[in-house]
Amino acid sequence: MNTRQIRVFLTVCDSGSMTAAARILFMTQPSVSQVISELEKESGVRLFERLNHRLYLTDAGDRLRLYANQILHLSEQAKKELADLEGGGSIRIGASLTIGAYVLPGMIEAYRQKMPKVEIFTLVDNTSVIEELILQDQLDLGLVEGPIHSPFIREDAFNDDELVIICGLGHSLWGRTRIEPDDLTGNAFIIRESGSGTRDIFEKAMSELGVIWKTAGIYNNIEAIKQAVRGNLGLAVVPKISIEEEIKLGQVWVTEVRGLNLKRKFNLVYHRQKFFTTAMQTFIQTCKKNSPELVEEKQ
C-alpha cells in the first residue's frame, strides 16, 4: 500500500464514484478501478460494495479510510518538518465554543512564543463536530468541554470549569443567592445546540434532580445567549469564565442551586493512534503548563 493508492482510495470515497475520482485526479476511469482492485487484493477484503452503479464503503473500507487520512497527513507533516528542522511544521487545532472563545486565544499566544515558525490552523465548533473531525484526521488535537463517545479518542484533562445559572434584571430569581431545585421547575431556559457539551451536562444534571423545565430558545453562540438573558427571554446555563464582565457590571445574576453539580473538566482530545510531531508535543505541554495541578495528578 503506497501513498498513491491511498490518495486514489480517499478521492473515490469523497467523490462517490470512480468516474468522478478519475476527473479529479486527471486519470482514466480504468486506472482508478485498477488501483482500487489492487488495494482490495492486497488487503484481502472488499472495500466498496457496488450496487446499482453506485459505490458504498464496506466496514473494512470505512476502517481503512480512518487510517488513510492519518497516513497522508503524516506524510505531508514529515515533508514539512524535514524541510525545516528548526521548529517548523504545522498543527491543526479544534476547540469547542467556550474554549474557543475564552481559552484558546491565550493558548495560541503562549504557543507562538515557543514555536513561532509553526503554521497553525484553528477551528471552533461544538464538541461532537470536533470529535468527528479528529476521527477523520481533519484535526490533530481538540480542546473540548463535552463528552467524547468514540473509543478511538483519548481524553486528558487540562483545566477545570464551572457552569452557572444566570438570570436577567427583573427575573423572579434576581437577588437570590441560593435556591432549591424546585424553584427551577417550570422556568424557561435558553440552551445550546445539540452536540454542545454545555447542553449535555445541563440536561443530565437537571434530569438527575427531577427538574421539569421549558426551552425558550436554542442558540449556538454564548454572546447571543447572554444578550437573551439580559432581555429576560429566559434563564441560561453558561461557563462562569464567560460572564465575569457581566457580573461586575451587574447585568446578570448568578444563583446557586442546592444539589446541582455543574462542574466539569476541559479536555485535550486526540486519536489514540496519533503520531505526535514536535509541534503537537509542544502544544500539549503548553496546555498542561496552564494547569500544573492536573499534571501532578497524572504523574
VENFEN-V463804 format. One record per residue. N is the residue number from 1. RES is the residue in three letters. NEAR is the number of other ideal C-beta (glycine too) atoms within 8 Angstrom. Layout:
# VENFEN-V463804
n | res | near
N | RES | NEAR
N | RES | NEAR
This chain:
# VENFEN-V463804
n | res | near
1 | MET | 6
2 | ASN | 5
3 | THR | 8
4 | ARG | 7
5 | GLN | 11
6 | ILE | 12
7 | ARG | 10
8 | VAL | 14
9 | PHE | 15
10 | LEU | 12
11 | THR | 11
12 | VAL | 15
13 | CYS | 10
14 | ASP | 7
15 | SER | 9
16 | GLY | 8
17 | SER | 9
18 | MET | 11
19 | THR | 7
20 | ALA | 9
21 | ALA | 15
22 | ALA | 13
23 | ARG | 7
24 | ILE | 8
25 | LEU | 10
26 | PHE | 5
27 | MET | 9
28 | THR | 6
29 | GLN | 9
30 | PRO | 6
31 | SER | 9
32 | VAL | 15
33 | SER | 9
34 | GLN | 8
35 | VAL | 12
36 | ILE | 14
37 | SER | 8
38 | GLU | 9
39 | LEU | 13
40 | GLU | 11
41 | LYS | 7
42 | GLU | 7
43 | SER | 10
44 | GLY | 5
45 | VAL | 7
46 | ARG | 8
47 | LEU | 13
48 | PHE | 11
49 | GLU | 8
50 | ARG | 7
51 | LEU | 5
52 | ASN | 3
53 | HIS | 3
54 | ARG | 8
55 | LEU | 10
56 | TYR | 8
57 | LEU | 10
58 | THR | 11
59 | ASP | 5
60 | ALA | 10
61 | GLY | 12
62 | ASP | 9
63 | ARG | 8
64 | LEU | 12
65 | ARG | 13
66 | LEU | 12
67 | TYR | 9
68 | ALA | 11
69 | ASN | 12
70 | GLN | 13
71 | ILE | 10
72 | LEU | 13
73 | HIS | 10
74 | LEU | 9
75 | SER | 9
76 | GLU | 8
77 | GLN | 11
78 | ALA | 8
79 | LYS | 8
80 | LYS | 12
81 | GLU | 13
82 | LEU | 7
83 | ALA | 6
84 | ASP | 10
85 | LEU | 5
86 | GLU | 5
87 | GLY | 9
88 | GLY | 10
89 | GLY | 14
90 | SER | 10
91 | ILE | 14
92 | ARG | 11
93 | ILE | 16
94 | GLY | 16
95 | ALA | 15
96 | SER | 17
97 | LEU | 14
98 | THR | 15
99 | ILE | 13
100 | GLY | 12
101 | ALA | 10
102 | TYR | 10
103 | VAL | 14
104 | LEU | 14
105 | PRO | 7
106 | GLY | 8
107 | MET | 13
108 | ILE | 11
109 | GLU | 8
110 | ALA | 11
111 | TYR | 13
112 | ARG | 10
113 | GLN | 6
114 | LYS | 8
115 | MET | 10
116 | PRO | 7
117 | LYS | 8
118 | VAL | 13
119 | GLU | 7
120 | ILE | 10
121 | PHE | 8
122 | THR | 11
123 | LEU | 11
124 | VAL | 10
125 | ASP | 8
126 | ASN | 14
127 | THR | 15
128 | SER | 9
129 | VAL | 10
130 | ILE | 17
131 | GLU | 15
132 | GLU | 8
133 | LEU | 12
134 | ILE | 17
135 | LEU | 11
136 | GLN | 9
137 | ASP | 11
138 | GLN | 7
139 | LEU | 12
140 | ASP | 10
141 | LEU | 15
142 | GLY | 15
143 | LEU | 18
144 | VAL | 16
145 | GLU | 15
146 | GLY | 14
147 | PRO | 6
148 | ILE | 11
149 | HIS | 4
150 | SER | 7
151 | PRO | 3
152 | PHE | 8
153 | ILE | 13
154 | ARG | 7
155 | GLU | 8
156 | ASP | 9
157 | ALA | 10
158 | PHE | 13
159 | ASN | 11
160 | ASP | 9
161 | ASP | 13
162 | GLU | 9
163 | LEU | 14
164 | VAL | 12
165 | ILE | 13
166 | ILE | 16
167 | CYS | 12
168 | GLY | 13
169 | LEU | 9
170 | GLY | 5
171 | HIS | 10
172 | SER | 3
173 | LEU | 12
174 | TRP | 10
175 | GLY | 5
176 | ARG | 8
177 | THR | 5
178 | ARG | 7
179 | ILE | 11
180 | GLU | 6
181 | PRO | 13
182 | ASP | 6
183 | ASP | 9
184 | LEU | 13
185 | THR | 9
186 | GLY | 6
187 | ASN | 10
188 | ALA | 10
189 | PHE | 13
190 | ILE | 14
191 | ILE | 12
192 | ARG | 12
193 | GLU | 9
194 | SER | 5
195 | GLY | 9
196 | SER | 14
197 | GLY | 14
198 | THR | 14
199 | ARG | 12
200 | ASP | 11
201 | ILE | 13
202 | PHE | 14
203 | GLU | 9
204 | LYS | 8
205 | ALA | 11
206 | MET | 11
207 | SER | 8
208 | GLU | 6
209 | LEU | 10
210 | GLY | 6
211 | VAL | 10
212 | ILE | 5
213 | TRP | 11
214 | LYS | 7
215 | THR | 8
216 | ALA | 9
217 | GLY | 9
218 | ILE | 8
219 | TYR | 11
220 | ASN | 8
221 | ASN | 7
222 | ILE | 11
223 | GLU | 6
224 | ALA | 8
225 | ILE | 13
226 | LYS | 15
227 | GLN | 8
228 | ALA | 14
229 | VAL | 16
230 | ARG | 11
231 | GLY | 7
232 | ASN | 10
233 | LEU | 9
234 | GLY | 12
235 | LEU | 14
236 | ALA | 13
237 | VAL | 12
238 | VAL | 13
239 | PRO | 14
240 | LYS | 11
241 | ILE | 9
242 | SER | 11
243 | ILE | 14
244 | GLU | 8
245 | GLU | 6
246 | GLU | 11
247 | ILE | 10
248 | LYS | 6
249 | LEU | 6
250 | GLY | 5
251 | GLN | 8
252 | VAL | 12
253 | TRP | 11
254 | VAL | 10
255 | THR | 12
256 | GLU | 9
257 | VAL | 13
258 | ARG | 8
259 | GLY | 6
260 | LEU | 11
261 | ASN | 5
262 | LEU | 12
263 | LYS | 7
264 | ARG | 11
265 | LYS | 9
266 | PHE | 14
267 | ASN | 12
268 | LEU | 13
269 | VAL | 15
270 | TYR | 12
271 | HIS | 11
272 | ARG | 7
273 | GLN | 7
274 | LYS | 9
275 | PHE | 6
276 | PHE | 6
277 | THR | 10
278 | THR | 8
279 | ALA | 12
280 | MET | 13
281 | GLN | 9
282 | THR | 11
283 | PHE | 14
284 | ILE | 12
285 | GLN | 8
286 | THR | 12
287 | CYS | 13
288 | LYS | 11
289 | LYS | 9
290 | ASN | 10
291 | SER | 12
292 | PRO | 7
293 | GLU | 6
294 | LEU | 12
295 | VAL | 10
296 | GLU | 7
297 | GLU | 6
298 | LYS | 6
299 | GLN | 4
